[in-house]
Amino acid sequence: MERGWGRIGGGQGGRLVGIVMIVGLLLGMVAIKGVGAQSEQPQYTGAEGCKSCHEEIYKGWKGTRHARAYETLKKKSQEALPACQRCHVTGYDRAGGYIDQELTPDLAAVQCESCHGAGSLHVNDPANKKGLIGKPGEGVCRECHTKGQDPKFDYQHKIRLVHGQSAKGGK
């Protein structure tokens, strides 16, 4: 008796049945995993991707501490510390997010997508808001502005400043 993976039905036909089964399994795995679905997942674009439609907000943000967050790490020689990068760059430790200054310099600083989520689908089609958070709540801010890191953080006050608006209520 011959042994081998192709001897399901015996002879050449058995080999063909084995090959067909393997091809079928592989095709099934591809269908289940959704090859090509990666392009349907939002990716990080950086604030520049948001600028063309949200120019006023972009201009306001450029004047905020969030826009300079990465620079504060550099001044303290902490830009290579993962615990610090987590809150001073966009998409740290997330698919398509910040890696380092060589590979993803456009994601340095706390940009739009840090709070609103990866926006490539929306940038490519403004009607598509998949994955976006329109109005991030205090919980999003508290991921970085913890009681230990920022004990005086006042969400009600700071939320009015995040897009560069005045503390008196904004624009």
C-alpha positions as CSV (number, residue, x, y, z in Angstrom):
1,M,0.0,0.0,0.0
2,E,1.4,3.4,-1.0
3,R,1.5,6.2,1.5
4,G,1.3,9.9,0.9
5,W,-1.1,12.8,1.0
6,G,-2.2,12.3,-2.6
7,R,-3.5,8.8,-2.2
8,I,-7.0,9.6,-1.2
9,G,-8.8,7.8,-3.9
10,G,-5.9,5.8,-5.3
11,G,-4.0,6.4,-8.6
12,Q,-3.8,9.7,-10.4
13,G,-7.4,10.5,-9.6
14,G,-6.5,10.3,-5.9
15,R,-3.8,12.8,-6.4
16,L,-6.1,15.1,-8.2
17,V,-8.7,14.9,-5.4
18,G,-6.0,15.8,-2.9
19,I,-4.8,18.8,-4.9
20,V,-8.4,20.0,-5.3
21,M,-9.0,19.7,-1.6
22,I,-5.9,21.7,-0.7
23,V,-6.7,24.4,-3.2
24,G,-10.3,24.5,-1.9
25,L,-9.0,24.8,1.7
26,L,-6.6,27.6,0.7
27,L,-9.4,29.5,-1.2
28,G,-11.7,29.1,1.9
29,M,-9.0,30.5,4.2
30,V,-8.5,33.5,1.8
31,A,-12.3,34.1,1.8
32,I,-12.5,33.9,5.6
33,K,-9.5,36.2,6.2
34,G,-10.8,38.7,3.7
35,V,-7.7,39.3,1.7
36,G,-8.0,42.8,0.3
37,A,-10.0,43.9,3.4
38,Q,-6.9,45.8,4.5
39,S,-7.7,48.6,2.0
40,E,-11.1,48.8,3.6
41,Q,-9.6,49.6,7.0
42,P,-8.9,53.2,7.8
43,Q,-5.2,54.1,7.8
44,Y,-3.4,57.1,9.4
45,T,-2.8,60.0,7.0
46,G,-1.5,62.7,9.4
47,A,-3.0,66.1,9.9
48,E,-2.0,67.1,6.4
49,G,-4.7,64.7,5.1
50,C,-7.3,66.6,7.1
51,K,-6.1,70.1,6.1
52,S,-7.8,70.5,2.8
53,C,-11.3,70.2,4.1
54,H,-10.8,71.4,7.7
55,E,-8.4,74.3,7.1
56,E,-9.6,76.5,9.9
57,I,-9.3,73.8,12.5
58,Y,-5.9,72.8,11.1
59,K,-4.6,76.3,11.4
60,G,-5.9,76.5,15.0
61,W,-4.4,73.2,15.9
62,K,-1.0,74.2,14.6
63,G,-0.8,76.8,17.4
64,T,-1.6,74.3,20.2
65,R,0.6,72.3,22.5
66,H,-0.7,69.1,20.8
67,A,1.0,70.2,17.6
68,R,4.3,70.6,19.4
69,A,4.0,67.5,21.6
70,Y,6.8,65.6,19.9
71,E,9.1,68.6,20.2
72,T,8.6,68.6,24.0
73,L,10.0,65.1,24.0
74,K,13.0,66.1,22.0
75,K,13.8,69.0,24.3
76,K,13.9,66.5,27.2
77,S,15.7,63.8,25.2
78,Q,12.7,61.5,25.7
79,E,11.7,61.0,22.0
80,A,12.9,57.4,21.9
81,L,10.9,56.3,25.1
82,P,7.9,54.2,24.1
83,A,6.0,55.2,27.3
84,C,6.4,58.9,26.2
85,Q,5.8,58.3,22.5
86,R,2.4,56.7,23.2
87,C,1.0,60.1,24.0
88,H,3.1,62.5,22.0
89,V,2.7,60.9,18.5
90,T,-0.3,59.7,16.4
91,G,-1.3,56.1,16.2
92,Y,1.5,54.7,18.4
93,D,1.4,50.9,18.7
94,R,-1.5,50.8,16.3
95,A,-1.6,49.4,12.7
96,G,-0.3,52.0,10.3
97,G,0.6,54.4,13.2
98,Y,3.8,56.1,14.2
99,I,6.9,53.9,14.2
100,D,9.8,56.4,14.3
101,Q,11.1,59.6,12.9
102,E,12.8,57.9,10.0
103,L,9.7,55.9,8.8
104,T,6.7,58.0,9.9
105,P,7.8,61.5,10.7
106,D,4.4,62.8,9.4
107,L,2.7,61.1,12.4
108,A,4.8,62.9,15.1
109,A,2.8,65.1,17.5
110,V,-0.8,64.7,18.7
111,Q,-2.7,65.2,15.5
112,C,-6.4,65.0,14.5
113,E,-6.3,61.2,14.2
114,S,-4.9,60.8,17.8
115,C,-8.4,61.7,19.0
116,H,-10.7,61.2,16.0
117,G,-9.2,57.9,14.7
118,A,-7.5,56.9,11.5
119,G,-9.0,58.9,8.7
120,S,-7.8,57.7,5.3
121,L,-11.3,56.4,4.2
122,H,-12.8,59.8,5.1
123,V,-10.0,61.7,3.3
124,N,-10.6,59.6,0.2
125,D,-14.4,59.9,0.4
126,P,-15.7,62.6,2.8
127,A,-19.0,60.8,3.1
128,N,-17.2,57.7,4.6
129,K,-16.8,58.2,8.3
130,K,-15.9,54.5,9.1
131,G,-13.7,54.4,12.1
132,L,-13.9,58.1,12.9
133,I,-14.9,59.5,16.3
134,G,-16.8,62.7,15.6
135,K,-16.8,64.2,19.1
136,P,-14.3,62.3,21.3
137,G,-15.3,62.3,24.9
138,E,-13.3,62.8,28.1
139,G,-12.2,59.1,28.0
140,V,-10.2,59.7,24.9
141,C,-8.3,62.6,26.5
142,R,-7.8,60.6,29.7
143,E,-5.9,57.9,27.8
144,C,-3.0,60.4,28.0
145,H,-4.1,63.0,30.5
146,T,-4.2,60.6,33.4
147,K,-4.6,61.7,37.0
148,G,-0.9,60.7,37.5
149,Q,0.5,62.4,34.5
150,D,-1.8,65.5,34.4
151,P,-3.5,65.9,37.8
152,K,-4.8,69.4,37.1
153,F,-6.3,68.4,33.7
154,D,-9.8,70.0,33.4
155,Y,-11.6,68.5,30.5
156,Q,-14.3,71.2,30.3
157,H,-11.7,73.9,30.0
158,K,-9.2,72.0,27.7
159,I,-11.7,70.8,25.2
160,R,-12.3,74.4,24.1
161,L,-8.6,74.8,23.4
162,V,-7.8,71.6,21.5
163,H,-8.5,73.1,18.0
164,G,-6.8,76.3,18.9
165,Q,-9.9,78.0,20.1
166,S,-10.0,80.5,22.9
167,A,-10.7,79.6,26.5
168,K,-13.7,81.9,26.3
169,G,-15.7,79.6,24.1
170,G,-13.9,79.5,20.8
171,K,-14.9,80.6,17.3
